[in-house]
Amino acid sequence: MSDLKNILSNSNSIDEQLFQKYLAGTASAEERFLVENQMAEDLMVNEAIEGLQNFKDPQLTQAYVTQLNSQLQKQIGKRKKRQINRQIKEQSWTIIAIIVVLTISLLAYFTIHLLHHPLH
């Protein structure tokens, strides 16, 4: 679940530290190859890296990444709350609909029963 909330995470992506090393220019040739390969495969990773490369100060980059992660977590939390609230509202309408259908069915049954077997 925490992977979904991390802006630099992906199901098959490399860890954030490797991205930071790549951005700082301290990654080895093999690590650069891994990051560039990931960038070629995933457009979102590519855009994230290109955007982060525009920042000159690595501490500023880390601050923005942290800020983006916290905003993403808040947004996901709000979306989940809305989804849960929507499910509860939909369930209440479903229950009301079932009660109405059962009531109509029972009334129809008793009406038909009384028509065929009138009370004496």
N, CA, C and O atoms as a Tinker XYZ file with bonds, in Angstrom:
   480  protein
     1  N      0.816000   -1.190000    0.000000    73     2
     2  CA     0.000000    0.000000    0.000000    64     1     3
     3  C      0.859000    1.253000    0.000000    63     2     4     5
     4  O      0.517000    2.239000   -0.652000    81     3
     5  N      1.963000    1.226000    0.718000    73     3     6
     6  CA     2.820000    2.407000    0.741000    64     5     7
     7  C      3.457000    2.627000   -0.627000    63     6     8     9
     8  O      3.790000    3.762000   -0.968000    81     7
     9  N      3.633000    1.565000   -1.421000    73     7    10
    10  CA     4.187000    1.727000   -2.759000    64     9    11
    11  C      3.266000    2.553000   -3.640000    63    10    12    13
    12  O      3.732000    3.298000   -4.503000    81    11
    13  N      1.935000    2.426000   -3.425000    73    11    14
    14  CA     0.997000    3.190000   -4.225000    64    13    15
    15  C      1.078000    4.670000   -3.893000    63    14    16    17
    16  O      0.729000    5.511000   -4.721000    81    15
    17  N      1.535000    4.997000   -2.692000    73    15    18
    18  CA     1.567000    6.375000   -2.245000    64    17    19
    19  C      2.896000    7.045000   -2.536000    63    18    20    21
    20  O      3.060000    8.229000   -2.239000    81    19
    21  N      3.839000    6.332000   -3.101000    73    19    22
    22  CA     5.154000    6.897000   -3.363000    64    21    23
    23  C      5.212000    7.320000   -4.817000    63    22    24    25
    24  O      5.032000    6.495000   -5.713000    81    23
    25  N      5.457000    8.583000   -5.057000    73    23    26
    26  CA     5.420000    9.134000   -6.408000    64    25    27
    27  C      6.432000    8.482000   -7.339000    63    26    28    29
    28  O      6.185000    8.379000   -8.540000    81    27
    29  N      7.565000    8.039000   -6.805000    73    27    30
    30  CA     8.585000    7.429000   -7.650000    64    29    31
    31  C      8.475000    5.911000   -7.706000    63    30    32    33
    32  O      9.294000    5.263000   -8.358000    81    31
    33  N      7.495000    5.337000   -7.049000    73    31    34
    34  CA     7.379000    3.886000   -7.041000    64    33    35
    35  C      6.517000    3.413000   -8.194000    63    34    36    37
    36  O      5.624000    4.114000   -8.669000    81    35
    37  N      6.813000    2.219000   -8.618000    73    35    38
    38  CA     6.026000    1.544000   -9.632000    64    37    39
    39  C      6.145000    0.066000   -9.327000    63    38    40    41
    40  O      7.057000   -0.344000   -8.610000    81    39
    41  N      5.233000   -0.747000   -9.861000    73    39    42
    42  CA     5.226000   -2.166000   -9.507000    64    41    43
    43  C      6.538000   -2.851000   -9.867000    63    42    44    45
    44  O      6.961000   -3.768000   -9.163000    81    43
    45  N      7.183000   -2.432000  -10.933000    73    43    46
    46  CA     8.441000   -3.065000  -11.314000    64    45    47
    47  C      9.581000   -2.045000  -11.368000    63    46    48    49
    48  O     10.570000   -2.253000  -12.071000    81    47
    49  N      9.447000   -0.966000  -10.640000    73    47    50
    50  CA    10.456000    0.083000  -10.732000    64    49    51
    51  C     11.590000   -0.132000   -9.747000    63    50    52    53
    52  O     11.552000   -1.026000   -8.901000    81    51
    53  N     12.578000    0.700000   -9.881000    73    51    54
    54  CA    13.759000    0.663000   -9.047000    64    53    55
    55  C     13.490000    1.567000   -7.845000    63    54    56    57
    56  O     12.591000    2.406000   -7.890000    81    55
    57  N     14.254000    1.403000   -6.788000    73    55    58
    58  CA    13.986000    2.183000   -5.583000    64    57    59
    59  C     14.358000    3.662000   -5.750000    63    58    60    61
    60  O     15.089000    4.042000   -6.665000    81    59
    61  N     13.834000    4.470000   -4.844000    73    59    62
    62  CA    14.003000    5.916000   -4.903000    64    61    63
    63  C     15.467000    6.315000   -4.762000    63    62    64    65
    64  O     15.903000    7.288000   -5.376000    81    63
    65  N     16.227000    5.578000   -3.963000    73    63    66
    66  CA    17.642000    5.914000   -3.761000    64    65    67
    67  C     18.426000    5.835000   -5.064000    63    66    68    69
    68  O     19.317000    6.649000   -5.309000    81    67
    69  N     18.095000    4.858000   -5.895000    73    67    70
    70  CA    18.778000    4.730000   -7.178000    64    69    71
    71  C     18.437000    5.913000   -8.084000    63    70    72    73
    72  O     19.297000    6.420000   -8.805000    81    71
    73  N     17.178000    6.345000   -8.040000    73    71    74
    74  CA    16.803000    7.530000   -8.811000    64    73    75
    75  C     17.561000    8.757000   -8.310000    63    74    76    77
    76  O     18.015000    9.579000   -9.106000    81    75
    77  N     17.694000    8.875000   -6.997000    73    75    78
    78  CA    18.416000   10.009000   -6.432000    64    77    79
    79  C     19.894000    9.975000   -6.855000    63    78    80    81
    80  O     20.477000   11.010000   -7.179000    81    79
    81  N     20.488000    8.782000   -6.848000    73    79    82
    82  CA    21.882000    8.651000   -7.291000    64    81    83
    83  C     21.995000    9.034000   -8.765000    63    82    84    85
    84  O     22.950000    9.700000   -9.166000    81    83
    85  N     21.020000    8.613000   -9.568000    73    83    86
    86  CA    21.036000    8.935000  -10.991000    64    85    87
    87  C     20.943000   10.443000  -11.186000    63    86    88    89
    88  O     21.675000   11.019000  -11.991000    81    87
    89  N     20.040000   11.075000  -10.444000    73    87    90
    90  CA    19.864000   12.521000  -10.565000    64    89    91
    91  C     21.097000   13.281000  -10.096000    63    90    92    93
    92  O     21.441000   14.324000  -10.653000    81    91
    93  N     21.767000   12.751000   -9.062000    73    91    94
    94  CA    22.963000   13.410000   -8.536000    64    93    95
    95  C     24.191000   13.145000   -9.409000    63    94    96    97
    96  O     25.209000   13.824000   -9.272000    81    95
    97  N     24.096000   12.161000  -10.304000    73    95    98
    98  CA    25.212000   11.823000  -11.179000    64    97    99
    99  C     26.221000   10.900000  -10.526000    63    98   100   101
   100  O     27.347000   10.785000  -11.010000    81    99
   101  N     25.847000   10.238000   -9.437000    73    99   102
   102  CA    26.771000    9.346000   -8.736000    64   101   103
   103  C     26.468000    7.876000   -9.005000    63   102   104   105
   104  O     27.079000    7.004000   -8.385000    81   103
   105  N     25.557000    7.585000   -9.897000    73   103   106
   106  CA    25.198000    6.195000  -10.196000    64   105   107
   107  C     26.270000    5.560000  -11.077000    63   106   108   109
   108  O     26.881000    6.223000  -11.914000    81   107
   109  N     26.483000    4.267000  -10.869000    73   107   110
   110  CA    27.440000    3.529000  -11.694000    64   109   111
   111  C     26.843000    3.326000  -13.086000    63   110   112   113
   112  O     25.676000    3.639000  -13.321000    81   111
   113  N     27.642000    2.805000  -13.993000    73   111   114
   114  CA    27.167000    2.580000  -15.361000    64   113   115
   115  C     26.004000    1.594000  -15.372000    63   114   116   117
   116  O     25.034000    1.771000  -16.108000    81   115
   117  N     26.112000    0.555000  -14.548000    73   115   118
   118  CA    25.036000   -0.446000  -14.485000    64   117   119
   119  C     23.761000    0.166000  -13.917000    63   118   120   121
   120  O     22.665000   -0.117000  -14.400000    81   119
   121  N     23.902000    1.006000  -12.891000    73   119   122
   122  CA    22.733000    1.659000  -12.290000    64   121   123
   123  C     22.102000    2.658000  -13.264000    63   122   124   125
   124  O     20.878000    2.758000  -13.351000    81   123
   125  N     22.944000    3.394000  -13.992000    73   123   126
   126  CA    22.416000    4.322000  -15.002000    64   125   127
   127  C     21.655000    3.559000  -16.068000    63   126   128   129
   128  O     20.602000    4.003000  -16.527000    81   127
   129  N     22.198000    2.387000  -16.471000    73   127   130
   130  CA    21.523000    1.558000  -17.467000    64   129   131
   131  C     20.154000    1.122000  -16.957000    63   130   132   133
   132  O     19.174000    1.166000  -17.700000    81   131
   133  N     20.079000    0.696000  -15.679000    73   131   134
   134  CA    18.800000    0.270000  -15.105000    64   133   135
   135  C     17.785000    1.406000  -15.107000    63   134   136   137
   136  O     16.630000    1.211000  -15.483000    81   135
   137  N     18.216000    2.588000  -14.689000    73   135   138
   138  CA    17.309000    3.739000  -14.636000    64   137   139
   139  C     16.871000    4.136000  -16.040000    63   138   140   141
   140  O     15.686000    4.377000  -16.272000    81   139
   141  N     17.797000    4.207000  -16.964000    73   139   142
   142  CA    17.453000    4.602000  -18.334000    64   141   143
   143  C     16.564000    3.559000  -19.004000    63   142   144   145
   144  O     15.688000    3.900000  -19.799000    81   143
   145  N     16.789000    2.294000  -18.681000    73   143   146
   146  CA    15.934000    1.231000  -19.202000    64   145   147
   147  C     14.512000    1.403000  -18.651000    63   146   148   149
   148  O     13.532000    1.260000  -19.383000    81   147
   149  N     14.415000    1.710000  -17.354000    73   147   150
   150  CA    13.112000    1.928000  -16.721000    64   149   151
   151  C     12.432000    3.146000  -17.336000    63   150   152   153
   152  O     11.218000    3.146000  -17.543000    81   151
   153  N     13.215000    4.185000  -17.626000    73   151   154
   154  CA    12.666000    5.386000  -18.251000    64   153   155
   155  C     12.121000    5.080000  -19.645000    63   154   156   157
   156  O     11.099000    5.630000  -20.056000    81   155
   157  N     12.810000    4.203000  -20.363000    73   155   158
   158  CA    12.362000    3.847000  -21.715000    64   157   159
   159  C     11.073000    3.026000  -21.667000    63   158   160   161
   160  O     10.233000    3.130000  -22.561000    81   159
   161  N     10.923000    2.220000  -20.632000    73   159   162
   162  CA     9.745000    1.349000  -20.514000    64   161   163
   163  C      8.533000    2.073000  -19.958000    63   162   164   165
   164  O      7.404000    1.756000  -20.333000    81   163
   165  N      8.740000    3.043000  -19.068000    73   163   166
   166  CA     7.635000    3.678000  -18.361000    64   165   167
   167  C      7.666000    5.184000  -18.604000    63   166   168   169
   168  O      8.581000    5.875000  -18.158000    81   167
   169  N      6.669000    5.679000  -19.309000    73   167   170
   170  CA     6.603000    7.093000  -19.657000    64   169   171
   171  C      6.510000    7.972000  -18.414000    63   170   172   173
   172  O      7.079000    9.063000  -18.385000    81   171
   173  N      5.795000    7.506000  -17.382000    73   171   174
   174  CA     5.657000    8.304000  -16.165000    64   173   175
   175  C      7.003000    8.460000  -15.452000    63   174   176   177
   176  O      7.329000    9.539000  -14.958000    81   175
   177  N      7.777000    7.378000  -15.403000    73   175   178
   178  CA     9.114000    7.447000  -14.797000    64   177   179
   179  C      9.981000    8.395000  -15.603000    63   178   180   181
   180  O     10.725000    9.196000  -15.037000    81   179
   181  N      9.889000    8.309000  -16.908000    73   179   182
   182  CA    10.670000    9.177000  -17.782000    64   181   183
   183  C     10.347000   10.645000  -17.517000    63   182   184   185
   184  O     11.250000   11.470000  -17.380000    81   183
   185  N      9.059000   10.964000  -17.446000    73   183   186
   186  CA     8.655000   12.349000  -17.202000    64   185   187
   187  C      9.063000   12.809000  -15.807000    63   186   188   189
   188  O      9.465000   13.958000  -15.626000    81   187
   189  N      8.960000   11.915000  -14.817000    73   187   190
   190  CA     9.356000   12.272000  -13.452000    64   189   191
   191  C     10.846000   12.582000  -13.393000    63   190   192   193
   192  O     11.248000   13.582000  -12.799000    81   191
   193  N     11.663000   11.738000  -13.999000    73   191   194
   194  CA    13.118000   11.952000  -13.988000    64   193   195
   195  C     13.471000   13.234000  -14.730000    63   194   196   197
   196  O     14.279000   14.027000  -14.247000    81   195
   197  N     12.870000   13.446000  -15.906000    73   195   198
   198  CA    13.163000   14.658000  -16.660000    64   197   199
   199  C     12.765000   15.908000  -15.876000    63   198   200   201
   200  O     13.480000   16.911000  -15.889000    81   199
   201  N     11.622000   15.841000  -15.194000    73   199   202
   202  CA    11.197000   16.975000  -14.391000    64   201   203
   203  C     12.124000   17.221000  -13.219000    63   202   204   205
   204  O     12.453000   18.367000  -12.915000    81   203
   205  N     12.551000   16.149000  -12.556000    73   203   206
   206  CA    13.444000   16.287000  -11.404000    64   205   207
   207  C     14.847000   16.734000  -11.812000    63   206   208   209
   208  O     15.562000   17.335000  -11.010000    81   207
   209  N     15.245000   16.444000  -13.053000    73   207   210
   210  CA    16.560000   16.876000  -13.529000    64   209   211
   211  C     16.636000   18.395000  -13.683000    63   210   212   213
   212  O     17.729000   18.960000  -13.707000    81   211
   213  N     15.492000   19.054000  -13.788000    73   211   214
   214  CA    15.484000   20.512000  -13.922000    64   213   215
   215  C     15.882000   21.220000  -12.635000    63   214   216   217
   216  O     16.243000   22.396000  -12.662000    81   215
   217  N     15.820000   20.517000  -11.513000    73   215   218
   218  CA    16.213000   21.116000  -10.239000    64   217   219
   219  C     17.723000   20.990000  -10.081000    63   218   220   221
   220  O     18.300000   19.923000  -10.288000    81   219
   221  N     18.340000   22.088000   -9.715000    73   219   222
   222  CA    19.802000   22.097000   -9.576000    64   221   223
   223  C     20.243000   21.610000   -8.196000    63   222   224   225
   224  O     21.287000   20.971000   -8.071000    81   223
   225  N     19.460000   21.904000   -7.166000    73   223   226
   226  CA    19.825000   21.577000   -5.789000    64   225   227
   227  C     19.220000   20.223000   -5.396000    63   226   228   229
   228  O     17.997000   20.084000   -5.392000    81   227
   229  N     20.055000   19.215000   -5.064000    73   227   230
   230  CA    19.520000   17.898000   -4.703000    64   229   231
   231  C     18.619000   17.936000   -3.467000    63   230   232   233
   232  O     17.660000   17.169000   -3.373000    81   231
   233  N     18.927000   18.828000   -2.518000    73   231   234
   234  CA    18.067000   18.921000   -1.336000    64   233   235
   235  C     16.703000   19.476000   -1.717000    63   234   236   237
   236  O     15.684000   19.059000   -1.168000    81   235
   237  N     16.683000   20.407000   -2.649000    73   235   238
   238  CA    15.426000   20.952000   -3.131000    64   237   239
   239  C     14.633000   19.872000   -3.866000    63   238   240   241
   240  O     13.410000   19.797000   -3.745000    81   239
   241  N     15.330000   19.052000   -4.615000    73   239   242
   242  CA    14.680000   17.940000   -5.308000    64   241   243
   243  C     14.035000   16.999000   -4.302000    63   242   244   245
   244  O     12.886000   16.592000   -4.475000    81   243
   245  N     14.772000   16.653000   -3.250000    73   243   246
   246  CA    14.237000   15.749000   -2.227000    64   245   247
   247  C     13.035000   16.383000   -1.532000    63   246   248   249
   248  O     12.069000   15.693000   -1.208000    81   247
   249  N     13.093000   17.686000   -1.303000    73   247   250
   250  CA    11.968000   18.381000   -0.659000    64   249   251
   251  C     10.729000   18.320000   -1.543000    63   250   252   253
   252  O      9.623000   18.099000   -1.049000    81   251
   253  N     10.907000   18.515000   -2.846000    73   251   254
   254  CA     9.774000   18.435000   -3.760000    64   253   255
   255  C      9.219000   17.012000   -3.851000    63   254   256   257
   256  O      8.004000   16.821000   -3.911000    81   255
   257  N     10.095000   16.030000   -3.861000    73   255   258
   258  CA     9.644000   14.637000   -3.895000    64   257   259
   259  C      8.837000   14.321000   -2.640000    63   258   260   261
   260  O      7.786000   13.685000   -2.719000    81   259
   261  N      9.325000   14.764000   -1.486000    73   259   262
   262  CA     8.611000   14.546000   -0.231000    64   261   263
   263  C      7.264000   15.244000   -0.256000    63   262   264   265
   264  O      6.259000   14.676000    0.172000    81   263
   265  N      7.237000   16.472000   -0.755000    73   263   266
   266  CA     5.983000   17.225000   -0.839000    64   265   267
   267  C      5.004000   16.531000   -1.787000    63   266   268   269
   268  O      3.820000   16.412000   -1.473000    81   267
   269  N      5.486000   16.077000   -2.932000    73   267   270
   270  CA     4.618000   15.375000   -3.885000    64   269   271
   271  C      4.059000   14.088000   -3.276000    63   270   272   273
   272  O      2.887000   13.760000   -3.461000    81   271
   273  N      4.913000   13.365000   -2.548000    73   271   274
   274  CA     4.455000   12.130000   -1.906000    64   273   275
   275  C      3.373000   12.415000   -0.878000    63   274   276   277
   276  O      2.380000   11.690000   -0.807000    81   275
   277  N      3.551000   13.462000   -0.081000    73   275   278
   278  CA     2.544000   13.775000    0.941000    64   277   279
   279  C      1.241000   14.232000    0.293000    63   278   280   281
   280  O      0.161000   13.866000    0.757000    81   279
   281  N      1.328000   15.028000   -0.772000    73   279   282
   282  CA     0.115000   15.445000   -1.475000    64   281   283
   283  C     -0.594000   14.254000   -2.108000    63   282   284   285
   284  O     -1.822000   14.173000   -2.098000    81   283
   285  N      0.181000   13.344000   -2.653000    73   283   286
   286  CA    -0.404000   12.145000   -3.257000    64   285   287
   287  C     -1.103000   11.290000   -2.205000    63   286   288   289
   288  O     -2.185000   10.758000   -2.456000    81   287
   289  N     -0.493000   11.156000   -1.034000    73   287   290
   290  CA    -1.113000   10.392000    0.052000    64   289   291
   291  C     -2.427000   11.028000    0.483000    63   290   292   293
   292  O     -3.414000   10.324000    0.697000    81   291
   293  N     -2.448000   12.349000    0.612000    73   291   294
   294  CA    -3.686000   13.040000    0.986000    64   293   295
   295  C     -4.759000   12.837000   -0.069000    63   294   296   297
   296  O     -5.918000   12.581000    0.261000    81   295
   297  N     -4.382000   12.951000   -1.333000    73   295   298
   298  CA    -5.339000   12.804000   -2.417000    64   297   299
   299  C     -5.899000   11.386000   -2.458000    63   298   300   301
   300  O     -7.099000   11.203000   -2.663000    81   299
   301  N     -5.054000   10.392000   -2.266000    73   299   302
   302  CA    -5.515000    9.009000   -2.259000    64   301   303
   303  C     -6.430000    8.769000   -1.065000    63   302   304   305
   304  O     -7.431000    8.062000   -1.181000    81   303
   305  N     -6.089000    9.358000    0.092000    73   303   306
   306  CA    -6.928000    9.217000    1.280000    64   305   307
   307  C     -8.310000    9.814000    1.074000    63   306   308   309
   308  O     -9.314000    9.213000    1.455000    81   307
   309  N     -8.364000   11.002000    0.468000    73   307   310
   310  CA    -9.653000   11.639000    0.180000    64   309   311
   311  C    -10.464000   10.795000   -0.784000    63   310   312   313
   312  O    -11.669000   10.620000   -0.603000    81   311
   313  N     -9.810000   10.277000   -1.803000    73   311   314
   314  CA   -10.504000    9.468000   -2.804000    64   313   315
   315  C    -11.079000    8.199000   -2.174000    63   314   316   317
   316  O    -12.192000    7.790000   -2.506000    81   315
   317  N    -10.321000    7.576000   -1.264000    73   315   318
   318  CA   -10.807000    6.371000   -0.591000    64   317   319
   319  C    -12.007000    6.688000    0.290000    63   318   320   321
   320  O    -12.974000    5.927000    0.320000    81   319
   321  N    -11.952000    7.821000    1.016000    73   319   322
   322  CA   -13.078000    8.207000    1.869000    64   321   323
   323  C    -14.328000    8.434000    1.037000    63   322   324   325
   324  O    -15.413000    7.989000    1.412000    81   323
   325  N    -14.187000    9.123000   -0.090000    73   323   326
   326  CA   -15.340000    9.354000   -0.970000    64   325   327
   327  C    -15.884000    8.036000   -1.503000    63   326   328   329
   328  O    -17.098000    7.858000   -1.604000    81   327
   329  N    -14.993000    7.117000   -1.843000    73   327   330
   330  CA   -15.415000    5.831000   -2.371000    64   329   331
   331  C    -16.168000    5.036000   -1.312000    63   330   332   333
   332  O    -17.179000    4.404000   -1.618000    81   331
   333  N    -15.690000    5.060000   -0.069000    73   331   334
   334  CA   -16.366000    4.354000    1.018000    64   333   335
   335  C    -17.732000    4.979000    1.274000    63   334   336   337
   336  O    -18.720000    4.261000    1.430000    81   335
   337  N    -17.801000    6.309000    1.320000    73   335   338
   338  CA   -19.080000    6.980000    1.524000    64   337   339
   339  C    -20.060000    6.667000    0.406000    63   338   340   341
   340  O    -21.249000    6.469000    0.653000    81   339
   341  N    -19.566000    6.622000   -0.816000    73   339   342
   342  CA   -20.414000    6.311000   -1.960000    64   341   343
   343  C    -20.945000    4.882000   -1.851000    63   342   344   345
   344  O    -22.108000    4.634000   -2.169000    81   343
   345  N    -20.116000    3.946000   -1.409000    73   343   346
   346  CA   -20.556000    2.563000   -1.263000    64   345   347
   347  C    -21.646000    2.449000   -0.223000    63   346   348   349
   348  O    -22.609000    1.708000   -0.422000    81   347
   349  N    -21.520000    3.169000    0.893000    73   347   350
   350  CA   -22.539000    3.115000    1.939000    64   349   351
   351  C    -23.851000    3.671000    1.419000    63   350   352   353
   352  O    -24.905000    3.084000    1.663000    81   351
   353  N    -23.813000    4.789000    0.710000    73   351   354
   354  CA   -25.030000    5.369000    0.152000    64   353   355
   355  C    -25.667000    4.434000   -0.859000    63   354   356   357
   356  O    -26.887000    4.270000   -0.862000    81   355
   357  N    -24.874000    3.825000   -1.708000    73   355   358
   358  CA   -25.411000    2.895000   -2.695000    64   357   359
   359  C    -26.041000    1.685000   -2.023000    63   358   360   361
   360  O    -27.060000    1.181000   -2.496000    81   359
   361  N    -25.457000    1.210000   -0.933000    73   359   362
   362  CA   -26.007000    0.065000   -0.227000    64   361   363
   363  C    -27.344000    0.413000    0.417000    63   362   364   365
   364  O    -28.252000   -0.418000    0.438000    81   363
   365  N    -27.479000    1.624000    0.939000    73   363   366
   366  CA   -28.746000    1.998000    1.564000    64   365   367
   367  C    -29.855000    2.043000    0.523000    63   366   368   369
   368  O    -30.979000    1.629000    0.808000    81   367
   369  N    -29.568000    2.531000   -0.668000    73   367   370
   370  CA   -30.574000    2.533000   -1.731000    64   369   371
   371  C    -30.912000    1.116000   -2.172000    63   370   372   373
   372  O    -32.059000    0.827000   -2.515000    81   371
   373  N    -29.941000    0.249000   -2.163000    73   371   374
   374  CA   -30.189000   -1.147000   -2.520000    64   373   375
   375  C    -31.106000   -1.797000   -1.501000    63   374   376   377
   376  O    -32.026000   -2.525000   -1.872000    81   375
   377  N    -30.870000   -1.545000   -0.239000    73   375   378
   378  CA   -31.707000   -2.117000    0.820000    64   377   379
   379  C    -33.127000   -1.577000    0.707000    63   378   380   381
   380  O    -34.086000   -2.339000    0.836000    81   379
   381  N    -33.279000   -0.282000    0.470000    73   379   382
   382  CA   -34.613000    0.304000    0.309000    64   381   383
   383  C    -35.324000   -0.315000   -0.887000    63   382   384   385
   384  O    -36.512000   -0.627000   -0.806000    81   383
   385  N    -34.620000   -0.494000   -1.983000    73   383   386
   386  CA   -35.218000   -1.090000   -3.180000    64   385   387
   387  C    -35.665000   -2.522000   -2.905000    63   386   388   389
   388  O    -36.739000   -2.931000   -3.348000    81   387
   389  N    -34.855000   -3.284000   -2.181000    73   387   390
   390  CA   -35.227000   -4.672000   -1.860000    64   389   391
   391  C    -36.478000   -4.691000   -0.985000    63   390   392   393
   392  O    -37.375000   -5.505000   -1.206000    81   391
   393  N    -36.547000   -3.807000    0.002000    73   391   394
   394  CA   -37.718000   -3.752000    0.886000    64   393   395
   395  C    -38.969000   -3.383000    0.086000    63   394   396   397
   396  O    -40.027000   -3.976000    0.297000    81   395
   397  N    -38.867000   -2.424000   -0.820000    73   395   398
   398  CA   -40.007000   -2.022000   -1.641000    64   397   399
   399  C    -40.465000   -3.174000   -2.526000    63   398   400   401
   400  O    -41.665000   -3.429000   -2.630000    81   399
   401  N    -39.542000   -3.863000   -3.156000    73   399   402
   402  CA   -39.903000   -4.988000   -4.025000    64   401   403
   403  C    -40.555000   -6.103000   -3.219000    63   402   404   405
   404  O    -41.542000   -6.689000   -3.663000    81   403
   405  N    -40.016000   -6.405000   -2.035000    73   403   406
   406  CA   -40.620000   -7.447000   -1.192000    64   405   407
   407  C    -42.021000   -7.041000   -0.731000    63   406   408   409
   408  O    -42.927000   -7.874000   -0.711000    81   407
   409  N    -42.205000   -5.793000   -0.366000    73   407   410
   410  CA   -43.518000   -5.320000    0.066000    64   409   411
   411  C    -44.530000   -5.419000   -1.069000    63   410   412   413
   412  O    -45.650000   -5.886000   -0.865000    81   411
   413  N    -44.145000   -4.987000   -2.244000    73   411   414
   414  CA   -45.049000   -5.079000   -3.403000    64   413   415
   415  C    -45.356000   -6.538000   -3.714000    63   414   416   417
   416  O    -46.497000   -6.874000   -4.031000    81   415
   417  N    -44.365000   -7.397000   -3.629000    73   415   418
   418  CA   -44.574000   -8.826000   -3.892000    64   417   419
   419  C    -45.545000   -9.426000   -2.886000    63   418   420   421
   420  O    -46.442000  -10.178000   -3.267000    81   419
   421  N    -45.377000   -9.103000   -1.604000    73   419   422
   422  CA   -46.290000   -9.623000   -0.583000    64   421   423
   423  C    -47.707000   -9.104000   -0.780000    63   422   424   425
   424  O    -48.669000   -9.862000   -0.657000    81   423
   425  N    -47.841000   -7.821000   -1.083000    73   423   426
   426  CA   -49.173000   -7.268000   -1.341000    64   425   427
   427  C    -49.822000   -7.928000   -2.551000    63   426   428   429
   428  O    -51.015000   -8.230000   -2.526000    81   427
   429  N    -49.056000   -8.152000   -3.600000    73   427   430
   430  CA   -49.587000   -8.823000   -4.792000    64   429   431
   431  C    -50.003000  -10.249000   -4.462000    63   430   432   433
   432  O    -51.049000  -10.709000   -4.919000    81   431
   433  N    -49.196000  -10.956000   -3.671000    73   431   434
   434  CA   -49.525000  -12.336000   -3.294000    64   433   435
   435  C    -50.830000  -12.386000   -2.511000    63   434   436   437
   436  O    -51.707000  -13.193000   -2.821000    81   435
   437  N    -50.968000  -11.528000   -1.498000    73   435   438
   438  CA   -52.180000  -11.541000   -0.683000    64   437   439
   439  C    -53.401000  -11.096000   -1.486000    63   438   440   441
   440  O    -54.498000  -11.610000   -1.269000    81   439
   441  N    -53.229000  -10.159000   -2.399000    73   439   442
   442  CA   -54.340000   -9.713000   -3.242000    64   441   443
   443  C    -54.810000  -10.852000   -4.140000    63   442   444   445
   444  O    -56.010000  -11.102000   -4.255000    81   443
   445  N    -53.885000  -11.527000   -4.764000    73   443   446
   446  CA   -54.235000  -12.653000   -5.630000    64   445   447
   447  C    -54.861000  -13.781000   -4.806000    63   446   448   449
   448  O    -55.840000  -14.393000   -5.236000    81   447
   449  N    -54.312000  -14.052000   -3.649000    73   447   450
   450  CA   -54.824000  -15.109000   -2.769000    64   449   451
   451  C    -56.260000  -14.801000   -2.335000    63   450   452   453
   452  O    -57.113000  -15.689000   -2.310000    81   451
   453  N    -56.517000  -13.529000   -1.992000    73   451   454
   454  CA   -57.868000  -13.139000   -1.582000    64   453   455
   455  C    -58.851000  -13.196000   -2.742000    63   454   456   457
   456  O    -60.025000  -13.498000   -2.528000    81   455
   457  N    -58.408000  -12.915000   -3.960000    73   455   458
   458  CA   -59.299000  -12.979000   -5.113000    64   457   459
   459  C    -59.710000  -14.417000   -5.429000    63   458   460   461
   460  O    -60.840000  -14.665000   -5.849000    81   459
   461  N    -58.812000  -15.338000   -5.230000    73   459   462
   462  CA   -59.123000  -16.751000   -5.514000    64   461   463
   463  C    -59.835000  -17.418000   -4.339000    63   462   464   465
   464  O    -60.636000  -18.328000   -4.556000    81   463
   465  N    -59.580000  -17.012000   -3.152000    73   463   466
   466  CA   -60.198000  -17.585000   -1.950000    64   465   467
   467  C    -60.800000  -16.463000   -1.112000    63   466   468   469
   468  O    -60.202000  -16.055000   -0.116000    81   467
   469  N    -61.950000  -15.965000   -1.487000    73   467   470
   470  CA   -62.531000  -14.872000   -0.712000    64   469   471
   471  C    -62.868000  -15.306000    0.696000    63   470   472   473
   472  O    -63.162000  -16.477000    0.937000    81   471
   473  N    -62.826000  -14.369000    1.627000    73   471   474
   474  CA   -63.164000  -14.646000    3.017000    64   473   475
   475  C    -64.673000  -14.824000    3.143000    63   474   476   477
   476  O    -65.437000  -14.073000    2.538000    81   475
   477  N    -65.104000  -15.807000    3.920000    73   475   478
   478  CA   -66.555000  -16.037000    4.079000    64   477   479
   479  C    -67.019000  -15.499000    5.368000    63   478   480
   480  O    -68.204000  -15.594000    5.686000    81   479
